[in-house]
Amino acid sequence: MHRIQSRFPRALALGAMAAAVVLSGCVVQKGAPPQAQAMAASSTEVPVATLPLTTFGGRPVVEVSINGTPAKTFILDTGASYTVVDVSVAEELQLPVTRQMMVKSPLGPNEIESDVVTVSKLSVAGLTFENQEATTFGLLAFMQMEGAPVGVLSYRIFDGYRLVLDYPGEQLRLYEGELPEPDGRKVFSFDDTIPEVTVRVAGHDWPFHLDTGSPGGFVFPLAAAADLPLQSPPTVMGRAKVVNAEFDIYASTLQGTLELGEMSFENPPLTFIEGAPYGNIGNGVLGQCVLTMDPRNNRLMLEEQPNATAAAPGPQKVRRLVSPGGGGKKVYGIRLAAFEESPMPVAGVEPGSPAEAAGLGSGDLITKINGTAIESMGRDDRIAALRGSPLTVTVKRGETVTEVQMSLD
């Protein structure tokens, strides 16, 4: 959840620093946690709780009540092994400080001291969890986004449940019981508190964290570029900020197939971070799937969205913008998602498309549509404007601002 000048998975900002600390506390849901049952969610199984899957900045969010106070928005994060609250919330609710701990991102050299507070009752999705610890952090100042969430809820709080993030169905569901034994294709096991899978490219296996706190797609360590078949060398697409460092981010496109369990991605856009210790997969890829987490047993299940277009990962559901009444035949070929972002990131463009011919590319940040600043446009207005012809978008590339014109005629 770093603030970035170009859209990019949060590169383990809070999630990765969370890997050093495991969420602690006794978890209670109006009684004892349910007994484990070796089963996956089925159409006949009744969920314990169901919520709409809503997002902020390409990240799933939930409403969380602390000690019975009115609910506040938290990011639901599989990349965080402990819960985080903004310092202003901790002060407002007078949460008792129990100790201090040092936190950092693996991408930065310095640790930051943070207070650990106790939450007597934390309620989400109609469930109440007692005696939880959370660390405090200046999240609002760090994100610097209007209406930003005031906390990060670790998925590990749902110990004893199966947490289902049904992106295609736009639902969050909780079930009793556990996932089946891992098969390495759909159901995976992992050793640490952060969920991990293996991605296979060009005969190499790469460890990747699954991170719902990231709005991006596939992120590799920059050192991996030498072993990957790329369409072009990685180039700087912007700068990223984590809690204790700033650094360049790079982009390129794979020439070939990336395999993730039963799914394959043809020529996906990739992002690279220098010094990253492992890869990262965000909602740009997860948005095409149904993701089930079993925190008690350190298992996860990935099910591909039916008829999903796996060649174009981007934040949430990647949409190709088509002309009104065009029947899907005329397209700009712009891969976009996270329509609520300002500026709005381009996840990629279709080969041979009008967008590619006009020079639009992955990593561009759309700041205006037909001369109108996107901050003043709602999500639906943005989508409608991007379907019109002709189309002019103002984009930011690093420190450069340029206009890109295209037409469907």
C-alpha positions in Angstrom: 0.0 0.0 0.0 2.6 2.5 -1.0 1.9 5.7 -2.7 3.1 5.5 -6.3 3.4 7.7 -9.3 2.6 4.8 -11.6 0.3 1.9 -10.9 2.2 -1.0 -9.4 1.7 -3.7 -6.8 2.4 -2.2 -3.4 5.7 -4.1 -3.4 5.4 -5.4 0.1 5.0 -2.1 1.8 2.9 -3.0 4.8 2.2 -6.6 3.8 5.8 -7.5 3.5 6.8 -5.8 6.6 4.0 -7.7 8.2 5.7 -10.9 7.3 7.9 -10.5 10.4 5.0 -10.4 12.8 2.2 -12.9 13.3 -1.2 -11.7 14.3 -1.8 -12.7 17.9 -4.8 -12.8 20.2 -7.7 -15.1 21.0 -10.2 -15.2 18.2 -13.8 -15.7 19.2 -17.0 -15.6 17.1 -19.8 -15.3 19.6 -18.5 -18.7 20.9 -15.9 -21.1 19.9 -14.4 -21.3 16.3 -16.1 -23.9 14.1 -14.7 -27.4 13.8 -12.7 -27.9 10.7 -14.4 -29.7 7.9 -12.3 -30.9 4.8 -14.5 -29.4 2.1 -14.5 -26.5 -0.4 -17.4 -24.1 -0.8 -20.2 -25.6 -2.8 -23.4 -24.3 -4.2 -25.4 -26.0 -1.5 -23.2 -24.9 1.4 -24.6 -22.0 3.4 -22.0 -19.2 4.2 -21.6 -17.9 7.7 -21.5 -14.4 6.3 -21.8 -12.8 2.8 -20.7 -9.2 1.9 -20.4 -7.3 -1.4 -16.9 -7.2 -2.6 -16.1 -3.5 -2.8 -12.7 -2.0 -3.5 -10.7 1.2 -2.9 -7.8 1.8 -5.2 -8.0 -1.7 -6.6 -8.0 -3.3 -3.1 -10.9 -5.1 -1.4 -12.2 -3.3 1.6 -14.5 -4.2 4.5 -16.3 -2.3 7.2 -14.7 -2.9 10.7 -16.1 -1.8 14.1 -13.6 -1.4 16.9 -14.9 -1.8 20.5 -18.5 -1.2 19.4 -17.8 2.2 17.6 -19.2 3.0 14.2 -17.6 0.9 11.5 -14.6 2.3 9.5 -13.2 1.1 6.2 -10.2 -1.3 6.3 -8.3 -2.9 3.4 -8.7 -6.7 3.5 -5.1 -7.9 3.0 -3.7 -11.3 2.5 -0.3 -9.6 2.3 -0.5 -8.6 6.0 0.0 -11.0 8.8 -1.2 -8.6 11.4 -3.9 -5.8 11.6 -3.0 -2.2 11.2 -4.9 0.9 12.4 -4.1 4.5 11.6 -2.6 6.4 14.5 -5.5 8.8 14.5 -8.0 6.0 15.1 -5.9 4.6 17.9 -5.8 8.0 19.5 -9.5 8.7 18.9 -10.6 5.4 20.5 -7.9 5.6 23.2 -6.7 2.1 22.4 -4.3 0.9 25.1 -0.6 0.6 24.0 0.8 -2.7 25.2 4.3 -2.7 23.6 6.4 -1.4 20.7 7.7 -3.2 17.8 10.0 -2.5 14.8 8.5 -2.7 11.3 10.0 -2.3 7.9 9.7 -3.2 4.2 12.3 -5.7 2.8 13.0 -3.0 0.2 14.3 -0.4 2.7 17.2 -0.5 5.1 15.7 1.2 8.1 13.2 -0.1 10.7 10.4 2.1 12.1 9.2 1.9 15.7 5.5 1.4 16.0 3.1 1.1 18.9 1.1 -2.1 19.4 -2.4 -1.6 20.8 -5.1 -4.0 22.1 -8.6 -4.1 20.6 -11.1 -5.6 23.0 -13.7 -6.3 20.3 -13.2 -6.2 16.5 -16.3 -6.8 14.5 -16.5 -7.5 10.8 -19.1 -9.3 8.6 -21.3 -9.9 11.7 -18.5 -11.8 13.5 -16.8 -10.5 16.6 -13.2 -11.3 17.4 -11.9 -10.5 20.9 -8.6 -9.4 22.4 -6.8 -8.6 19.2 -3.5 -6.9 18.8 -2.9 -4.3 16.0 0.0 -2.1 15.2 -0.4 1.6 14.6 0.9 3.4 11.5 0.4 6.8 9.8 -1.6 5.1 7.0 -3.6 8.1 5.9 -0.5 10.3 5.7 1.3 7.6 3.8 -1.4 6.8 1.2 -2.4 10.5 0.7 -5.7 9.6 -1.0 -9.0 11.2 -0.3 -11.3 8.8 1.5 -8.6 6.3 2.1 -9.2 3.4 4.4 -8.0 3.9 8.0 -6.8 0.4 8.6 -5.6 -2.9 7.2 -7.4 -6.1 8.3 -5.2 -9.2 8.1 -6.9 -12.2 6.5 -5.5 -14.3 9.4 -8.1 -13.0 11.7 -10.5 -15.5 10.1 -8.7 -18.4 11.7 -11.1 -21.4 11.6 -13.0 -20.1 8.6 -12.6 -20.2 4.8 -12.5 -16.7 3.4 -13.7 -16.6 -0.2 -12.9 -13.5 -2.3 -15.2 -14.1 -5.3 -14.1 -11.4 -7.7 -16.3 -12.4 -10.6 -19.3 -12.7 -8.4 -18.3 -9.5 -6.5 -18.8 -11.2 -3.1 -16.9 -11.9 0.0 -18.1 -15.0 1.8 -17.1 -16.8 5.0 -17.6 -20.6 5.5 -17.0 -23.0 8.3 -14.4 -25.6 7.8 -11.1 -26.1 5.9 -9.9 -26.5 2.4 -9.0 -30.0 1.0 -5.5 -31.3 0.9 -3.2 -29.4 -1.5 -2.8 -30.7 -5.0 -0.4 -28.1 -6.3 -2.8 -27.2 -9.2 -5.8 -25.6 -7.5 -5.2 -26.0 -3.8 -1.8 -24.8 -2.5 -0.1 -24.9 0.9 2.4 -22.4 2.2 4.8 -22.3 5.2 4.7 -18.6 6.3 1.9 -16.3 7.4 1.9 -14.7 3.9 0.3 -17.0 1.2 2.7 -18.1 -1.4 2.4 -20.0 -4.7 4.9 -21.0 -7.4 4.8 -19.4 -10.8 6.5 -21.2 -13.7 8.1 -19.3 -16.6 10.5 -20.6 -19.2 11.4 -23.6 -17.2 12.0 -21.6 -14.0 9.9 -21.8 -10.8 9.5 -18.5 -8.9 8.0 -18.0 -5.4 5.3 -15.4 -5.4 3.2 -13.9 -2.6 -0.5 -13.5 -3.1 -1.4 -10.0 -2.0 -4.9 -8.6 -2.0 -3.4 -5.4 -0.6 -1.8 -4.8 -4.1 -3.9 -3.5 -7.0 -1.3 -4.7 -9.6 -0.4 -7.8 -11.5 2.8 -9.8 -11.7 5.8 -8.3 -10.0 9.3 -9.9 -10.4 12.6 -9.1 -8.8 14.5 -7.0 -11.3 17.3 -9.6 -11.2 14.9 -12.2 -12.7 14.7 -10.2 -15.9 17.9 -11.8 -17.2 16.3 -15.2 -17.0 12.9 -14.3 -18.6 12.0 -14.1 -22.3 10.9 -10.5 -22.5 9.7 -8.5 -25.6 12.0 -5.7 -24.6 14.4 -4.8 -21.7 12.7 -3.5 -18.6 12.4 0.3 -18.6 11.6 2.7 -15.8 7.9 3.5 -15.6 7.8 5.5 -12.4 8.8 5.5 -8.8 7.3 3.7 -5.8 7.3 4.5 -2.1 7.3 2.0 0.8 7.4 2.8 4.5 11.1 3.2 4.6 12.3 3.7 1.0 11.7 5.0 -2.5 12.8 3.3 -5.7 12.3 3.0 -9.4 9.9 0.5 -10.8 10.4 -1.1 -14.2 8.0 -2.6 -16.8 8.2 -5.0 -19.7 6.1 -7.7 -21.4 6.7 -11.4 -21.3 7.3 -13.2 -24.6 5.7 -16.5 -23.8 3.5 -18.2 -21.2 3.4 -17.8 -17.5 1.8 -20.7 -15.6 0.0 -20.3 -12.2 -1.5 -23.6 -11.1 -4.2 -24.5 -13.7 -4.1 -21.1 -15.3 -1.8 -19.8 -18.0 -1.2 -16.2 -19.1 0.1 -15.4 -22.6 2.4 -12.5 -23.0 1.4 -10.8 -19.8 2.7 -7.3 -18.8 5.3 -7.6 -16.0 6.6 -5.2 -13.4 10.0 -5.4 -11.8 11.5 -4.1 -8.5 15.2 -3.9 -7.9 16.2 -5.8 -4.7 12.8 -7.5 -4.2 13.3 -10.8 -2.4 10.4 -12.5 -4.1 7.6 -12.0 -6.6 4.2 -10.5 -5.8 0.7 -11.1 -7.4 -2.0 -8.6 -6.8 -5.6 -8.0 -7.7 -4.7 -7.5 -11.3 -4.4 -11.3 -11.6 -6.6 -12.3 -8.6 -9.5 -10.3 -10.1 -9.9 -13.0 -12.7 -10.3 -15.7 -10.0 -12.2 -16.9 -7.0 -9.6 -17.0 -4.1 -10.3 -19.0 -1.0 -8.0 -18.6 2.1 -7.8 -21.2 4.9 -5.5 -19.4 7.4 -5.7 -22.1 10.1 -4.1 -24.7 7.8 -2.0 -22.2 5.6 -3.8 -23.3 2.5 -5.3 -21.4 -0.4 -7.4 -22.3 -3.5 -7.4 -20.5 -6.8 -10.3 -21.1 -9.3 -10.2 -19.3 -12.6 -13.1 -17.1 -13.6 -15.1 -18.8 -16.4 -14.3 -17.3 -19.7 -11.8 -15.0 -18.1 -9.3 -13.3 -20.4 -6.0 -14.4 -18.8 -3.8 -12.7 -21.3 -4.4 -9.3 -19.8 -3.9 -9.0 -16.0 -4.7 -5.6 -14.6 -6.2 -4.3 -11.4 -9.6 -5.9 -10.7 -11.4 -7.1 -13.8 -9.6 -6.0 -16.9 -12.0 -4.5 -19.4 -11.4 -3.8 -23.1 -13.3 -0.6 -23.9 -15.5 -1.1 -27.0 -17.4 1.5 -29.0 -21.1 2.1 -28.3 -23.2 -0.2 -30.5 -20.0 -1.7 -31.9 -21.0 -5.2 -30.9 -17.6 -5.7 -29.6 -16.0 -5.4 -33.1 -14.5 -2.0 -32.8 -12.2 -1.6 -29.8 -9.5 0.8 -28.7 -7.7 -2.1 -27.1 -7.0 -0.3 -23.9 -6.7 -2.6 -20.9 -8.0 -0.7 -17.9 -9.2 -1.4 -14.4 -9.5 0.3 -11.1 -11.7 3.0 -12.7 -11.9 4.9 -9.4 -8.2 5.6 -9.4 -7.0 9.2 -9.9 -4.9 9.2 -12.1 -6.2 6.1 -13.8 -3.6 3.4 -14.7 -3.3 1.7 -18.0 -2.6 -2.0 -17.5 -1.7 -2.6 -21.1 -2.9 -2.3 -24.8 -3.8 -4.9 -27.3 -1.3 -5.7 -30.0 -2.2 -4.0 -33.3 -5.0 -1.9 -31.6 -5.7 1.8 -32.1 -4.4 2.4 -28.6 -1.0 0.8 -29.5 -0.9 2.7 -32.8 -1.5 6.0 -30.9 1.3 5.3 -28.6 -0.6 4.5 -25.4 1.2 1.9 -23.3 1.4 0.0 -20.0 2.2 2.2 -17.1 0.6 5.3 -18.6 -1.5 7.3 -16.1 -4.6 8.9 -17.5 -5.2 12.3 -16.0 -7.8 13.7 -18.4 -10.4 12.4 -20.8 -11.3 14.7 -23.7 -9.9 17.6 -21.7 -11.8 16.8 -18.5 -9.8 16.0 -15.3 -10.8 12.5 -14.2 -10.9 13.7 -10.6 -14.2 15.4 -11.5 -15.6 12.3 -13.3 -17.4 9.4 -11.7 -16.5 5.8 -12.5 -19.4 5.3 -15.0 -18.7 8.7 -16.6 -15.1 7.7 -17.2 -16.2 4.4 -18.8 -18.7 6.1 -21.0 -16.2 8.8 -22.1 -13.6 6.2 -23.0 -16.0 4.4 -25.3 -16.6 7.5 -27.4 -14.9 8.3 -30.7 -12.8 10.2 -31.3 -11.0 10.0 -28.0 -8.2 12.2 -26.5 -6.6 11.2 -23.2 -4.0 13.1 -21.3 -1.4 10.8 -19.8 1.5 11.2 -17.4 4.7 9.1 -18.1 7.2 9.7 -15.3 7.6 13.5 -15.4 6.2 13.9 -18.9 2.6 14.8 -19.7 1.3 14.2 -23.3 -1.9 13.9 -25.2 -2.8 10.7 -27.0 -5.5 10.9 -29.7 -7.3 7.9 -31.3 -10.4 7.0 -33.2 -12.6 4.0 -33.9 -13.6 5.3 -37.4 
